[in-house]
Every structure is written in C-alpha cells, then in structure tokens.
Amino acid sequence: MDVQKLDLYLMSNQKYFPPEKIPFIREKLAALDDSQFVVATAIELKDPTVMLIISIFLGGWGVDRFMMGDIGMGVLKLLTGGVCGILWLVDVITIMNKVKEQNFNNFMMVM
C-alpha cells in the first residue's frame, strides 16, 4: 500500500472516526492491496458535525435517530417529544461519538 494514499485518506477522514481507533485503521489499511483499498475507502461515512446540527434542531422529533438507523428510539422520541427533552439533551451530548463509532463499525464490516 502506498503510504501517501494511506496518509491522505486518514488526514481527510480522521474526523469521521474515534481518535483512539485511527492507529488500528491505519494498520488495517496498510495491509490491503490497491483494489481492496478502493473498496474500503468507498464506504459512505456520516459527518458527526452535520449529525450534531440535525440533532440540535430536529432531534426532538427523532430525526437524528432515524438517520442513524435506530428506528425504535426515533419512534419513541417522535411520540414522546424526546421524553420531555431528556433524550434530546442526551443525544445532543453523545451524538458525535455515536456517529464516529457507527462509522468505525461500518468500516470494519467492509474490512
């Protein structure tokens, strides 16, 4: 694997993954050949900052949970108003880490 391609990918996408997982991702990508690298880097990653903004403005209706694929919690937040704002506040605080973990898990499924 070309080190420059690897570094470029990690520099441009490090905001999508948990910081403690970056060395692990580097090791996994370094072990791939070029065709596997193309497949691994083609996965669609959710932007944690965009999800935070969506969570702040639309999280009371569960839109953030629907976008993350958590349909059950999305319906609960929609029907209860985020349990009077408690779930909304919890999601606003934790959504960025959840999105980064989901991106990492999606990346590992491809690997």
C-alpha positions as CSV (number, residue, x, y, z in Angstrom):
1,M,0.0,0.0,0.0
2,D,1.3,3.4,-0.9
3,V,2.0,5.4,2.3
4,Q,1.0,8.7,0.7
5,K,-2.5,7.4,-0.3
6,L,-2.9,6.0,3.2
7,D,-1.9,9.3,4.9
8,L,-4.1,11.3,2.6
9,Y,-7.1,9.1,3.3
10,L,-6.6,9.3,7.1
11,M,-5.9,13.0,7.1
12,S,-9.1,13.8,5.1
13,N,-11.3,11.4,7.0
14,Q,-10.0,11.4,10.6
15,K,-12.9,13.5,11.8
16,Y,-15.3,10.6,10.9
17,F,-13.6,8.1,13.3
18,P,-12.9,7.9,17.0
19,P,-9.3,9.2,17.7
20,E,-8.3,6.1,19.6
21,K,-9.2,3.9,16.6
22,I,-7.1,5.8,14.0
23,P,-3.9,3.7,14.6
24,F,-5.9,0.5,14.2
25,I,-7.5,1.8,10.9
26,R,-4.0,2.7,9.7
27,E,-2.8,-0.9,10.3
28,K,-5.8,-2.4,8.6
29,L,-5.5,-0.1,5.5
30,A,-1.7,-0.7,5.3
31,A,-2.3,-4.4,4.9
32,L,-4.6,-4.0,1.9
33,D,-3.7,-4.1,-1.7
34,D,-4.9,-1.3,-4.1
35,S,-8.2,-2.9,-5.2
36,Q,-9.2,-3.7,-1.6
37,F,-8.1,-0.1,-0.6
38,V,-10.5,1.3,-3.2
39,V,-13.4,-0.8,-1.8
40,A,-12.6,0.1,1.8
41,T,-12.4,3.8,1.1
42,A,-15.6,3.9,-0.9
43,I,-17.8,3.4,2.1
44,E,-20.1,6.3,2.9
45,L,-19.3,8.0,6.2
46,K,-21.7,10.2,8.2
47,D,-20.4,13.6,9.2
48,P,-20.5,13.9,13.0
49,T,-20.9,17.7,12.8
50,V,-23.8,17.5,10.5
51,M,-25.5,15.0,12.7
52,L,-24.9,17.3,15.7
53,I,-26.7,20.1,13.9
54,I,-29.5,17.8,12.9
55,S,-29.7,16.6,16.5
56,I,-29.9,20.1,17.9
57,F,-32.6,21.3,15.5
58,L,-34.6,18.2,14.7
59,G,-33.6,15.8,17.5
60,G,-36.8,16.4,19.4
61,W,-38.7,14.6,16.7
62,G,-36.2,11.8,16.4
63,V,-34.8,12.7,13.0
64,D,-31.2,12.1,14.2
65,R,-32.1,8.6,15.4
66,F,-33.8,7.7,12.1
67,M,-30.8,8.9,10.2
68,M,-28.5,6.7,12.3
69,G,-30.8,3.7,11.7
70,D,-32.1,3.5,15.2
71,I,-35.8,3.3,14.3
72,G,-37.1,2.3,17.7
73,M,-35.6,5.2,19.5
74,G,-36.6,7.5,16.7
75,V,-40.3,6.5,17.0
76,L,-40.0,6.8,20.8
77,K,-38.6,10.3,20.6
78,L,-41.2,11.3,17.9
79,L,-44.2,10.1,20.0
80,T,-43.0,11.4,23.4
81,G,-41.2,14.6,22.3
82,G,-37.9,13.1,23.4
83,V,-39.4,12.3,26.8
84,C,-39.9,16.0,27.5
85,G,-36.4,16.9,26.1
86,I,-34.3,14.5,28.2
87,L,-33.5,12.1,25.3
88,W,-32.9,15.1,23.1
89,L,-30.3,16.5,25.5
90,V,-28.6,13.2,25.9
91,D,-28.4,12.8,22.1
92,V,-27.1,16.3,21.6
93,I,-24.3,15.5,24.1
94,T,-23.5,12.0,22.7
95,I,-24.4,12.1,19.0
96,M,-20.9,12.9,17.7
97,N,-19.3,9.9,19.5
98,K,-22.2,7.6,18.4
99,V,-21.7,8.6,14.7
100,K,-18.0,8.1,14.9
101,E,-18.4,4.6,16.4
102,Q,-21.0,3.8,13.7
103,N,-18.6,4.9,11.0
104,F,-15.9,2.7,12.5
105,N,-18.2,-0.3,12.7
106,N,-19.3,0.2,9.1
107,F,-15.6,0.4,8.1
108,M,-14.8,-2.8,10.0
109,M,-17.7,-4.6,8.3
110,V,-16.1,-3.8,4.9
111,M,-12.7,-5.0,6.1
